[in-house]
């Protein structure tokens, strides 16, 4: 297990290094002068020269790349051109809200998708199986922004069951101020016992999290079904049925654990895809996450901020993928020898 962990850590470091170098190259290929964006279109030639020197734009590309890598390691991700703040600080403020939203969506996908996949495998070829497959295909096929707009219009605007937008009711800041520890509102409200904000946050979280959960739920359900059907054809399943175990017992007690290995492998990709989808959902529901920061950065051609968002997403994907690999190895020891 130790060798497996070290091998995966080495691969993760290689992926992160590749993403950082590629991000740096793309930043330098983007048209425009960062010095003009930072100093302003009316800056004089002397001011532009001073800005270029401050940003290190006069150095050779290898020197700029080395400075960029060492700065990232030190925690210096540059200064945002549109907020004039440290990029890492901006991302640290915005990213937890996105993780809260995407994490909730993925948890919903796991809690709903795996049972649906088990039911579809158990009743394979029957109406229940067909209904689950059609529903999961619809969840995968419908664009997330269309689903978000539909949910907002029906359940918030017309029926009034849930809030239209935002992370929580801003009026609670005056009556029940929240003390931040993790910058994840629901977690901080739970830690501090701030029940009004916790309840408001959960209510605001329902619609955007459900919109994000639609795609991963369909994928997880289909993958679980396919993996269970494949496991049911293995020799151990035939032996278990010969010993008198029911089909349901074979599926849930013996086949489900090895079938979860490919499902877990898929979760890292699903999480990354959902994180990108969250940008659209955040814009629709006015959720104060990384999507809004990224959109503002793109509109202002803020190269340091765009690069910071890209690297933060890459780091998150690598960490999630590493955790999934370890979970796979714990569930199925055969994975460790690959």
C-alpha positions as CSV (number, residue, x, y, z in Angstrom):
1,X,0.0,0.0,0.0
2,X,2.9,2.4,0.8
3,X,4.5,1.7,-2.6
4,X,1.1,2.3,-4.3
5,X,0.7,5.6,-2.4
6,X,4.2,6.8,-3.4
7,X,3.6,5.9,-7.0
8,X,0.3,7.8,-7.1
9,X,1.9,10.8,-5.4
10,X,4.6,10.9,-8.0
11,X,2.1,10.7,-10.8
12,X,0.0,13.5,-9.2
13,X,3.1,15.7,-8.9
14,X,3.9,15.1,-12.6
15,X,0.3,16.1,-13.6
16,X,0.4,19.2,-11.4
17,X,3.7,20.3,-12.9
18,X,2.4,19.7,-16.4
19,X,-0.7,21.8,-15.7
20,X,1.4,24.6,-14.3
21,X,3.8,24.7,-17.2
22,X,0.9,24.6,-19.7
23,X,-0.9,27.3,-17.9
24,X,2.2,29.5,-18.0
25,X,2.6,28.9,-21.8
26,X,-1.0,29.7,-22.5
27,X,-0.8,32.9,-20.4
28,X,2.1,34.1,-22.6
29,X,0.3,33.2,-25.8
30,X,-2.8,35.2,-25.0
31,X,-2.9,38.4,-27.0
32,X,-2.5,41.7,-25.0
33,X,-0.1,43.2,-22.6
34,X,-0.6,42.4,-18.9
35,X,1.2,45.6,-18.1
36,X,-1.4,47.7,-20.0
37,X,-4.2,45.8,-18.2
38,X,-2.6,46.3,-14.8
39,X,-1.5,50.0,-15.2
40,X,-4.5,51.1,-17.3
41,X,-4.9,52.2,-20.9
42,X,-3.9,55.7,-20.1
43,X,-0.6,54.9,-18.4
44,X,2.5,56.6,-19.7
45,X,5.4,54.8,-21.2
46,X,7.4,55.2,-18.0
47,X,4.5,53.7,-16.0
48,X,4.2,50.8,-18.3
49,X,8.0,50.2,-18.2
50,X,7.9,50.3,-14.4
51,X,4.9,47.9,-14.3
52,X,6.6,45.5,-16.7
53,X,9.6,45.4,-14.4
54,X,7.4,44.8,-11.3
55,X,5.6,41.9,-13.1
56,X,8.9,40.5,-14.4
57,X,7.7,40.7,-18.0
58,X,11.1,41.9,-19.2
59,X,12.9,38.7,-18.2
60,X,13.4,35.8,-20.6
61,X,10.7,33.1,-20.7
62,X,12.8,30.5,-18.8
63,X,13.5,33.0,-16.0
64,X,9.8,34.0,-15.9
65,X,8.8,30.3,-15.7
66,X,11.2,29.6,-12.9
67,X,10.0,32.7,-11.0
68,X,6.4,31.6,-11.6
69,X,7.1,28.1,-10.2
70,X,9.0,29.3,-7.2
71,X,6.3,31.9,-6.5
72,X,3.6,29.2,-6.6
73,X,5.5,27.1,-4.1
74,X,5.8,30.1,-1.8
75,X,2.1,30.8,-2.0
76,X,2.5,33.9,-4.2
77,X,0.1,33.4,-7.1
78,X,0.4,36.9,-8.3
79,X,-1.9,40.0,-8.0
80,X,-5.3,40.0,-9.7
81,X,-5.5,42.7,-12.3
82,X,-9.2,43.4,-11.6
83,X,-9.4,43.1,-7.8
84,X,-5.8,44.3,-7.1
85,X,-5.7,41.6,-4.4
86,X,-3.6,38.5,-4.0
87,X,-4.9,35.8,-6.3
88,X,-4.5,33.0,-3.8
89,X,-6.4,35.1,-1.2
90,X,-9.2,35.7,-3.7
91,X,-9.4,32.0,-4.6
92,X,-9.3,31.0,-0.9
93,X,-12.4,33.2,-0.3
94,X,-14.4,32.1,-3.4
95,X,-13.4,28.4,-3.7
96,X,-15.1,27.1,-0.5
97,X,-18.5,28.2,-1.7
98,X,-18.0,26.2,-4.9
99,X,-16.7,23.2,-3.0
100,X,-19.8,23.4,-0.8
101,X,-22.1,23.4,-3.9
102,X,-20.3,20.7,-5.9
103,X,-19.6,18.6,-2.9
104,X,-23.3,18.6,-2.0
105,X,-24.2,17.7,-5.6
106,X,-21.7,14.8,-5.7
107,X,-22.9,13.4,-2.3
108,X,-26.5,13.5,-3.7
109,X,-25.3,11.7,-6.8
110,X,-23.6,8.9,-4.7
111,X,-26.5,8.5,-2.3
112,X,-29.1,8.4,-5.1
113,X,-27.2,7.0,-8.0
114,X,-25.8,3.8,-6.4
115,X,-29.2,2.6,-5.0
116,X,-30.8,3.3,-8.4
117,X,-28.0,1.3,-10.1
118,X,-28.6,-1.6,-7.7
119,X,-32.3,-1.6,-8.3
120,X,-31.8,-1.4,-12.1
121,X,-29.4,-4.4,-12.0
122,X,-31.8,-6.4,-9.7
123,X,-34.8,-5.8,-12.0
124,X,-32.8,-6.0,-15.2
125,X,-35.1,-6.0,-18.3
126,X,-38.2,-5.1,-16.3
127,X,-40.1,-1.8,-16.2
128,X,-38.2,-0.5,-13.1
129,X,-34.9,-1.0,-15.0
130,X,-36.2,0.8,-18.0
131,X,-37.6,3.7,-16.0
132,X,-34.2,4.2,-14.1
133,X,-32.3,4.0,-17.4
134,X,-34.5,6.6,-19.1
135,X,-34.3,8.9,-16.1
136,X,-30.5,8.6,-15.8
137,X,-30.1,9.2,-19.5
138,X,-32.3,12.3,-19.2
139,X,-30.1,13.6,-16.3
140,X,-27.0,13.0,-18.4
141,X,-28.4,14.6,-21.5
142,X,-30.1,17.8,-20.3
143,X,-27.7,20.7,-20.2
144,X,-27.1,21.8,-16.6
145,X,-27.9,25.5,-17.3
146,X,-31.3,24.5,-18.8
147,X,-32.1,22.3,-15.8
148,X,-31.0,25.1,-13.4
149,X,-33.2,27.7,-15.2
150,X,-36.2,25.3,-15.2
151,X,-35.8,24.5,-11.5
152,X,-35.4,28.2,-10.6
153,X,-38.4,29.2,-12.6
154,X,-40.7,26.5,-11.4
155,X,-39.8,25.8,-7.7
156,X,-38.6,29.3,-6.8
157,X,-40.4,31.9,-8.9
158,X,-43.7,30.3,-9.6
159,X,-44.3,27.9,-6.6
160,X,-42.2,29.9,-4.1
161,X,-41.1,26.7,-2.3
162,X,-37.4,27.6,-2.3
163,X,-35.3,30.8,-2.5
164,X,-34.5,32.2,-6.0
165,X,-30.8,32.9,-5.6
166,X,-28.0,33.6,-3.2
167,X,-26.2,31.6,-0.6
168,X,-28.4,32.6,2.4
169,X,-30.8,35.3,3.4
170,X,-28.6,38.5,3.7
171,X,-30.9,39.9,6.4
172,X,-29.5,37.3,8.8
173,X,-26.1,39.1,8.8
174,X,-27.7,41.6,11.1
175,X,-29.7,39.3,13.3
176,X,-27.4,36.2,13.3
177,X,-23.9,37.1,12.2
178,X,-21.8,34.1,11.1
179,X,-18.2,33.6,12.4
180,X,-16.1,32.1,9.6
181,X,-13.6,29.3,10.1
182,X,-13.6,27.3,6.9
183,X,-15.4,29.8,4.6
184,X,-17.9,27.0,3.9
185,X,-21.1,28.6,5.2
186,X,-23.0,25.5,6.1
187,X,-20.0,24.0,7.9
188,X,-19.3,27.2,9.8
189,X,-22.9,27.6,10.7
190,X,-23.0,24.0,12.0
191,X,-19.8,24.4,14.0
192,X,-20.9,27.7,15.6
193,X,-24.5,26.5,16.1
194,X,-25.9,29.3,14.0
195,X,-29.1,27.5,13.1
196,X,-30.9,30.4,11.3
197,X,-28.1,30.7,8.8
198,X,-27.7,26.9,8.5
199,X,-31.4,26.5,7.7
200,X,-31.3,29.4,5.2
201,X,-28.1,28.0,3.5
202,X,-29.6,24.5,3.2
203,X,-32.7,26.0,1.7
204,X,-30.7,28.0,-0.8
205,X,-28.5,25.0,-1.6
206,X,-31.3,22.7,-2.7
207,X,-32.0,23.9,-6.2
208,X,-28.4,24.6,-7.4
209,X,-27.1,21.4,-5.8
210,X,-29.9,19.4,-7.4
211,X,-29.1,20.9,-10.8
212,X,-25.4,19.9,-10.4
213,X,-26.3,16.5,-9.1
214,X,-28.4,15.5,-12.2
215,X,-25.5,14.6,-14.5
216,X,-23.3,12.7,-11.9
217,X,-26.4,10.8,-10.6
218,X,-27.2,9.5,-14.1
219,X,-23.6,8.5,-14.7
220,X,-23.2,6.8,-11.3
221,X,-26.5,4.9,-11.7
222,X,-25.6,3.6,-15.2
223,X,-22.1,2.7,-14.1
224,X,-23.3,0.9,-11.0
225,X,-25.8,-1.1,-13.0
226,X,-23.3,-2.1,-15.6
227,X,-20.7,-3.1,-13.0
228,X,-23.2,-5.2,-11.0
229,X,-24.5,-7.0,-14.1
230,X,-20.9,-7.8,-15.0
231,X,-20.1,-9.0,-11.5
232,X,-23.2,-11.2,-11.5
233,X,-21.7,-13.2,-14.4
234,X,-18.5,-14.0,-12.4
235,X,-17.8,-17.5,-11.0
236,X,-18.2,-16.2,-7.4
237,X,-21.8,-15.1,-8.1
238,X,-22.7,-18.4,-9.6
239,X,-21.3,-20.2,-6.6
240,X,-23.2,-17.9,-4.2
241,X,-26.4,-18.6,-6.0
242,X,-25.7,-22.3,-5.9
243,X,-25.2,-22.1,-2.1
244,X,-28.8,-20.8,-1.8
245,X,-28.3,-17.0,-1.6
246,X,-31.0,-15.0,-3.3
247,X,-30.2,-12.7,-6.2
248,X,-30.7,-9.7,-4.0
249,X,-28.2,-11.0,-1.5
250,X,-25.7,-11.8,-4.2
251,X,-25.9,-8.3,-5.5
252,X,-25.8,-6.4,-2.2
253,X,-23.6,-8.6,-0.1
254,X,-21.1,-10.0,-2.5
255,X,-21.1,-8.2,-5.9
256,X,-21.6,-4.6,-4.8
257,X,-18.2,-4.1,-3.2
258,X,-16.1,-5.1,-6.2
259,X,-18.6,-3.3,-8.5
260,X,-17.9,0.0,-6.6
261,X,-14.3,0.1,-7.9
262,X,-15.1,1.4,-11.4
263,X,-17.7,3.7,-9.9
264,X,-15.2,5.2,-7.6
265,X,-12.7,5.6,-10.5
266,X,-15.5,7.6,-12.3
267,X,-16.1,9.9,-9.4
268,X,-12.9,11.9,-9.8
269,X,-13.9,12.7,-13.4
270,X,-17.5,13.4,-12.4
271,X,-16.3,15.8,-9.7
272,X,-14.1,17.7,-12.1
273,X,-16.9,18.0,-14.6
274,X,-19.3,19.1,-11.9
275,X,-16.9,21.7,-10.7
276,X,-16.8,23.3,-14.2
277,X,-20.6,23.0,-14.6
278,X,-20.9,24.8,-11.3
279,X,-19.7,28.0,-13.0
280,X,-22.9,28.2,-15.0
281,X,-25.1,27.2,-12.0
282,X,-23.4,29.8,-9.8
283,X,-24.1,32.5,-12.4
284,X,-27.8,31.5,-12.6
285,X,-28.3,31.3,-8.8
286,X,-26.0,34.2,-8.0
287,X,-23.9,31.8,-5.8
288,X,-20.7,33.5,-4.5
289,X,-18.2,30.9,-5.7
290,X,-15.3,30.5,-8.0
291,X,-17.5,30.8,-11.1
292,X,-18.3,34.4,-10.5
293,X,-14.6,35.2,-9.9
294,X,-13.5,33.3,-13.0
295,X,-16.2,35.1,-15.1
296,X,-15.0,38.5,-13.8
297,X,-11.4,37.5,-14.5
298,X,-12.2,36.5,-18.1
299,X,-14.1,39.7,-18.8
300,X,-11.2,41.8,-17.6
301,X,-8.5,39.6,-19.3
302,X,-7.0,39.0,-15.9
303,X,-4.3,36.5,-16.7
304,X,-3.0,35.9,-13.2
305,X,-6.5,35.3,-11.9
306,X,-7.4,33.0,-14.8
307,X,-4.2,31.0,-14.3
308,X,-4.9,30.8,-10.5
309,X,-8.4,29.4,-11.1
310,X,-7.0,26.9,-13.6
311,X,-4.3,25.7,-11.2
312,X,-6.8,25.5,-8.3
313,X,-9.1,23.3,-10.3
314,X,-6.2,21.1,-11.4
315,X,-5.0,20.8,-7.7
316,X,-8.6,19.9,-6.7
317,X,-8.9,17.3,-9.4
318,X,-5.5,15.7,-8.5
319,X,-6.4,15.6,-4.8
320,X,-9.8,14.0,-5.5
321,X,-8.3,11.6,-7.9
322,X,-5.7,10.5,-5.4
323,X,-8.3,10.0,-2.7
324,X,-10.4,7.9,-5.1
325,X,-7.4,5.8,-6.0
326,X,-6.7,5.2,-2.3
327,X,-10.4,4.3,-1.7
328,X,-10.2,1.9,-4.7
329,X,-7.1,0.2,-3.2
330,X,-8.9,-0.2,0.1
331,X,-12.0,-1.7,-1.4
332,X,-10.2,-3.9,-4.0
333,X,-6.6,-4.9,-3.1
334,X,-6.1,-6.0,-6.7
335,X,-5.9,-2.3,-7.7
336,X,-2.6,-1.9,-5.8
337,X,-0.6,-4.1,-8.2
338,X,-1.6,-2.2,-11.3
